[in-house]
Structure formats: C-alpha cells, structure tokens
Amino acid sequence: MNNEFSRREFIRTGSVSLAGMAILPSFLSLGCNRITEQSGLEEYYAHFNVDREMLQKVMAEALSRGGDYCDLYFEHSLSNNVGLQDKQVNSAGSNIDYGVGVRVLKGDQTGYAFSEEITLDAMKKVAKTAASIANENKKFPPINLQERVHPEFCKIKTSWEDVSIKQKIPYLQKLNDKVFSLDDKVAKVQVYLNDSSSYILFANSEGVVSFDYRPMVSFIAVCVMEKGDRREDFFASRSMRIGYEYINEELLDEIANEVVEGANKQFEAVKPKAGQMEVVLAAGGSGILLHEAMGHAFEADFNRKGTSIFSDKMGQKVGEDFVNIIDDGTNPNYRGTLNIDDEGILTQKTKMVENGVLTSYLHDRISAKHYNVAPTGNGRRESFRYAPIPRMRNTYMEAGPHSREDIISSVKDGIYVDTFTNGQVQIGAGDFTFYVKSGYLIENGKLTQPIKDVNLIGNGPEALRQISMVGNDLKIDCGTGTCGKGGQGVPVSMGLPTVKVTQLTVGGTNA
C-alpha cells in the first residue's frame, strides 16, 4: 500500500531531562510489503524498509555517548472499528500507527526518543537524542545481530487485514437482533466490533533481533432494558488475540444471553447492609480485584523504588498454602498473551506467589538488573512512543482444593460478587475500593437476593491473607481489560477461581 503520513519526532525522557528540540514535520510515502503469519525476519526488514546495516548504524549512534545498552522498537499497527446503535450500523473508522522508538540505558537512567519517520537520518537523530543521557564519546564496532526465534502463542487462521467491513456488519446486526429477541423489555442495544493487527521488529545492542505479529479482536454489547418507569443496563465483552474465525453464532448467543440476563437481574437487585462480612468472589471477572489490589504491587519498579507494600516481603508467607498467583504470557490467544515482550525477552509463566510464599516480582530489564535476576518478560509499552516498564500480562490465581458449592455453603451471612465495573487502588499502602455491578446475598450458605451498586473496601495484602478458601474452578476472563499505568494502557487478561475472603468492608445501604 502507498499512503502518505505526517511524521513528527518527539522526545520522552526517563530519570534525566533531555534538551528539547524542534523539528519541522516531514512526510514519508510508506510502501509496506504484505506480511503474513508465516513471514520471516527478511520480510519484516523489508516491511519497515530497513536492513541489518541500518540497524547497526543507528545503535552505534545510540551508544556513541557511552550508554550501557540500547534497543530499537519498530511498530506498524492497523486498527478498525465498527459500531451499531439504534438498530443500524452507523459508525466506522480505521487508524494506522507507524514508527520506531530508540532507548538507551545508562545505569538506572533511561533516555528515550521516537520518530514517526523510519529513515536512516531520522533514526540516527532520535538515537542521538536518546544517547544524551551519557556524556562520553565512544565508537562501537558493528553489532552482530542474531535472530531470536520464539514460540507462537497466538496462531490464527484468517488475518483481520483480509476481512472487509461488509463481512463484519452482518455479525453486529445479528447480535443486535438476538438481544432484542430474548426479552420484550429490551429498549436499546449498542454493539461494537474492534480489530487490530500489529507488526513488531526489535533489535538491541546485545545482538538480539526478533519480530512479532500481534492480532486482536474485541466484541462488545450493551443492553438497556425498561420495566415500568425503571431502566437498567448491562454490558458484556469478549476480546482475544485471534483472527476472524473467532466470530461465530455460538459467540453471539453467549454475549446476547449474558447482557439480557445481567440487565434483568438488576431489576430484582437490592443493596446489602453495610459492614464487615465474608465475601465470595466469583470465578472469572472477579480477577480484576487480584489484578489491581495485588498484581500491581508485585510489579518490580514499585518494589525497586520501595513504594510497594511487598517491597520487603520477598520469600515471606503472604497467604495460605493453597494460594498460588501467576502472571503468564504464554496462554494461547488471550488478550495479555505475547510471544516476546517489548524488550525482546521470551515470554514465560511467572509464579509470583507459590504455596502462599512471595517468590518473584514482575521484571523488565532495568529491575532485573537491580535485583540480579533474569527478566520475566514483563517489559511492556503502549506503543513505540513509550519506553517499556514492568506490566502484567494474564494474571490469575491457580485453582485450589475447594469446590464452589462448599465455599458458598460455608458462609452464613455475606455476599457473592460476580461483576465489577471500576475501582481505585493505592499501590503503596495497598488500600482499594471496588464498585460491584452485580452479585447475590449469601444467607445460611445459599445464594438468595441479587445485589447491585456495592462498594468493596479493603487492603490488598490483608485481603490476600484473609483468603481462606480457593475453588477448583479457575476461569480466565475474556473481557476487554486494558491496564493503565504511567500514562500507558496495555491489553491484559485476568482470572480467578471462586475465592472466599474472610473479611472485607462492604459499602451498602447504611454506609
């Protein structure tokens, strides 16, 4: 394809300030060759109009002031969205993102700059900017680049680039019709289908060069129902790193039933009493509490800086023997899955808590060097415009020894929560507040009245210690989870088996 894009160069700095520079916009006619899942390194070189010698020259410039390490991160992302409201498809859009980021490390300092123009001159210019965190003059021989081969955890059959908008529209209309057909109370439906394909080329001064193909699809439905003068709503979403083959009638039925059942339940829901009580977290989407209240506190940059409450807990008991918390980049096709992270590190399964003991933080290259351990493949960035930082991928608690039925029956007076909408967490102290969209009262060991609009208030490390039962029904949620940190958003997945927390504060009717 031959498109023209306005290109500008920007600067991002790490722990030191870089001198600003003004560059007039330039223009690039981008001629990209077609990349497929079977393409190799040479095809990725051609796709970004670079070669091995160009990369060597840019890295020599990046290290010319005495930096310890540098890397180059090339990205070409194509995204599309289609929306349906008022029973017809009435919105659509596309976006193309293209550029390269250059990072230089010197000690614990980071220099970062990026360009939306991939030419040798433009890349050397931003490399020189990133290099200015150091203050020596050095020359380096050409770096011998060797390809790092990785497994494929996100195999697809049909690329989203091969699917026209005409092929997508019928699925939005079918989902809309299915929701309306399930209940006469349905008053309004919104449906959105978003897809993207990202092509990544990575090289660093250690001689590693690698590439990655990252597909994504998100299917979202919102249902509004009316009953007399009352109005209730519910939403459901599915998102995976997978191709067009993911969209089928079974998926449409699943989403339609979920939004209608969820909205219907709201009409019968009440607010529970306020106070401290036993809380049962449902399998699946309740993993957001694990992600926010505990997962972030395991990210190594917070611990390296001493801001996480877990910074002095390595090797210590933080939960019961049956509590095992995982961050995994290898789960096939999940939203947070990666073949390599954004530092070119092979992704892996990392046990943060094993048999109740804190065993690992989530590391990028900088924190791994600080702790003298290997990186865990958690260096992630929103795009080529950002330097990588430690981030979660697919975070979940492994299945435990208890059944869901036994967990619920053990609670005399408490609540069961299954859908969260938002929350706030203080990483340092670990304090959190989460808003529960739906759940049930638990009375004498049984689920009874539906509940809604509840706040859960607690402390992450304390809640971890208060987990007294873990179910054998682990479920990883396939929703559209996007994690925000440091001004960057990245796709993630999260999961949980049914879990009983002995005591949390519930904000209810007399709160």
JOLIN-V499830 format. One record per residue. N is the residue number from 1. RES is the residue in one letter. SS is DSSP state (h for helix, s for strand, l for the rest). Layout:
((N	RES	SS) (N	RES	SS))
//
This chain:
((1	M	l) (2	N	s) (3	N	s) (4	E	s) (5	F	s) (6	S	s) (7	R	s) (8	R	l) (9	E	s) (10	F	s) (11	I	s) (12	R	s) (13	T	s) (14	G	l) (15	S	l) (16	V	l) (17	S	l) (18	L	l) (19	A	l) (20	G	l) (21	M	l) (22	A	l) (23	I	l) (24	L	l) (25	P	l) (26	S	s) (27	F	s) (28	L	s) (29	S	s) (30	L	s) (31	G	s) (32	C	l) (33	N	l) (34	R	l) (35	I	l) (36	T	l) (37	E	l) (38	Q	l) (39	S	l) (40	G	l) (41	L	h) (42	E	h) (43	E	h) (44	Y	h) (45	Y	h) (46	A	h) (47	H	h) (48	F	l) (49	N	l) (50	V	l) (51	D	l) (52	R	h) (53	E	h) (54	M	h) (55	L	h) (56	Q	h) (57	K	h) (58	V	h) (59	M	h) (60	A	h) (61	E	h) (62	A	h) (63	L	l) (64	S	l) (65	R	l) (66	G	l) (67	G	l) (68	D	l) (69	Y	s) (70	C	s) (71	D	s) (72	L	s) (73	Y	s) (74	F	s) (75	E	s) (76	H	s) (77	S	s) (78	L	s) (79	S	s) (80	N	s) (81	N	s) (82	V	s) (83	G	s) (84	L	s) (85	Q	s) (86	D	l) (87	K	l) (88	Q	s) (89	V	s) (90	N	s) (91	S	s) (92	A	s) (93	G	s) (94	S	s) (95	N	s) (96	I	s) (97	D	s) (98	Y	s) (99	G	s) (100	V	s) (101	G	s) (102	V	s) (103	R	s) (104	V	s) (105	L	s) (106	K	s) (107	G	l) (108	D	l) (109	Q	s) (110	T	s) (111	G	s) (112	Y	s) (113	A	s) (114	F	s) (115	S	s) (116	E	l) (117	E	l) (118	I	l) (119	T	l) (120	L	h) (121	D	h) (122	A	h) (123	M	h) (124	K	h) (125	K	h) (126	V	h) (127	A	h) (128	K	h) (129	T	h) (130	A	h) (131	A	h) (132	S	l) (133	I	l) (134	A	l) (135	N	l) (136	E	l) (137	N	l) (138	K	l) (139	K	l) (140	F	l) (141	P	l) (142	P	l) (143	I	l) (144	N	l) (145	L	l) (146	Q	s) (147	E	s) (148	R	l) (149	V	l) (150	H	l) (151	P	l) (152	E	l) (153	F	l) (154	C	l) (155	K	l) (156	I	l) (157	K	l) (158	T	l) (159	S	l) (160	W	h) (161	E	h) (162	D	h) (163	V	l) (164	S	l) (165	I	h) (166	K	h) (167	Q	h) (168	K	h) (169	I	h) (170	P	h) (171	Y	h) (172	L	h) (173	Q	h) (174	K	h) (175	L	h) (176	N	h) (177	D	h) (178	K	h) (179	V	h) (180	F	h) (181	S	h) (182	L	h) (183	D	l) (184	D	l) (185	K	l) (186	V	s) (187	A	s) (188	K	s) (189	V	s) (190	Q	s) (191	V	s) (192	Y	s) (193	L	s) (194	N	s) (195	D	s) (196	S	s) (197	S	s) (198	S	s) (199	Y	s) (200	I	s) (201	L	s) (202	F	s) (203	A	s) (204	N	s) (205	S	l) (206	E	l) (207	G	l) (208	V	s) (209	V	s) (210	S	s) (211	F	s) (212	D	s) (213	Y	s) (214	R	s) (215	P	s) (216	M	s) (217	V	s) (218	S	s) (219	F	s) (220	I	s) (221	A	s) (222	V	s) (223	C	s) (224	V	s) (225	M	s) (226	E	s) (227	K	s) (228	G	l) (229	D	l) (230	R	s) (231	R	s) (232	E	s) (233	D	s) (234	F	s) (235	F	s) (236	A	s) (237	S	s) (238	R	s) (239	S	s) (240	M	s) (241	R	l) (242	I	l) (243	G	l) (244	Y	h) (245	E	h) (246	Y	h) (247	I	l) (248	N	l) (249	E	h) (250	E	h) (251	L	h) (252	L	h) (253	D	h) (254	E	h) (255	I	h) (256	A	h) (257	N	h) (258	E	h) (259	V	h) (260	V	h) (261	E	h) (262	G	h) (263	A	h) (264	N	h) (265	K	h) (266	Q	h) (267	F	h) (268	E	h) (269	A	l) (270	V	s) (271	K	l) (272	P	l) (273	K	l) (274	A	l) (275	G	s) (276	Q	s) (277	M	s) (278	E	s) (279	V	s) (280	V	s) (281	L	s) (282	A	l) (283	A	l) (284	G	l) (285	G	l) (286	S	l) (287	G	h) (288	I	h) (289	L	h) (290	L	h) (291	H	h) (292	E	h) (293	A	h) (294	M	h) (295	G	h) (296	H	h) (297	A	h) (298	F	h) (299	E	s) (300	A	h) (301	D	h) (302	F	h) (303	N	h) (304	R	h) (305	K	l) (306	G	l) (307	T	l) (308	S	l) (309	I	l) (310	F	l) (311	S	l) (312	D	l) (313	K	l) (314	M	l) (315	G	l) (316	Q	l) (317	K	s) (318	V	l) (319	G	l) (320	E	l) (321	D	l) (322	F	l) (323	V	l) (324	N	l) (325	I	s) (326	I	s) (327	D	s) (328	D	s) (329	G	l) (330	T	l) (331	N	l) (332	P	l) (333	N	l) (334	Y	l) (335	R	l) (336	G	l) (337	T	l) (338	L	l) (339	N	l) (340	I	s) (341	D	l) (342	D	l) (343	E	l) (344	G	l) (345	I	l) (346	L	s) (347	T	l) (348	Q	l) (349	K	s) (350	T	s) (351	K	s) (352	M	s) (353	V	s) (354	E	s) (355	N	l) (356	G	l) (357	V	s) (358	L	s) (359	T	l) (360	S	l) (361	Y	l) (362	L	s) (363	H	l) (364	D	l) (365	R	h) (366	I	h) (367	S	h) (368	A	h) (369	K	h) (370	H	h) (371	Y	h) (372	N	l) (373	V	l) (374	A	l) (375	P	l) (376	T	l) (377	G	l) (378	N	l) (379	G	s) (380	R	s) (381	R	l) (382	E	l) (383	S	l) (384	F	l) (385	R	l) (386	Y	l) (387	A	l) (388	P	l) (389	I	s) (390	P	s) (391	R	l) (392	M	l) (393	R	l) (394	N	s) (395	T	s) (396	Y	s) (397	M	s) (398	E	l) (399	A	l) (400	G	l) (401	P	l) (402	H	s) (403	S	l) (404	R	h) (405	E	h) (406	D	h) (407	I	h) (408	I	h) (409	S	h) (410	S	l) (411	V	l) (412	K	l) (413	D	s) (414	G	s) (415	I	s) (416	Y	s) (417	V	s) (418	D	s) (419	T	s) (420	F	s) (421	T	s) (422	N	s) (423	G	s) (424	Q	s) (425	V	s) (426	Q	l) (427	I	l) (428	G	l) (429	A	l) (430	G	l) (431	D	s) (432	F	s) (433	T	s) (434	F	s) (435	Y	s) (436	V	s) (437	K	s) (438	S	s) (439	G	s) (440	Y	s) (441	L	s) (442	I	s) (443	E	s) (444	N	l) (445	G	l) (446	K	s) (447	L	s) (448	T	s) (449	Q	s) (450	P	s) (451	I	s) (452	K	l) (453	D	l) (454	V	s) (455	N	s) (456	L	s) (457	I	s) (458	G	s) (459	N	s) (460	G	h) (461	P	h) (462	E	h) (463	A	h) (464	L	h) (465	R	h) (466	Q	l) (467	I	s) (468	S	s) (469	M	s) (470	V	s) (471	G	s) (472	N	l) (473	D	l) (474	L	l) (475	K	s) (476	I	s) (477	D	s) (478	C	l) (479	G	l) (480	T	l) (481	G	l) (482	T	s) (483	C	s) (484	G	s) (485	K	s) (486	G	l) (487	G	l) (488	Q	s) (489	G	s) (490	V	s) (491	P	s) (492	V	l) (493	S	s) (494	M	s) (495	G	s) (496	L	s) (497	P	l) (498	T	l) (499	V	s) (500	K	s) (501	V	s) (502	T	s) (503	Q	s) (504	L	s) (505	T	s) (506	V	s) (507	G	s) (508	G	l) (509	T	l) (510	N	l) (511	A	l))
//
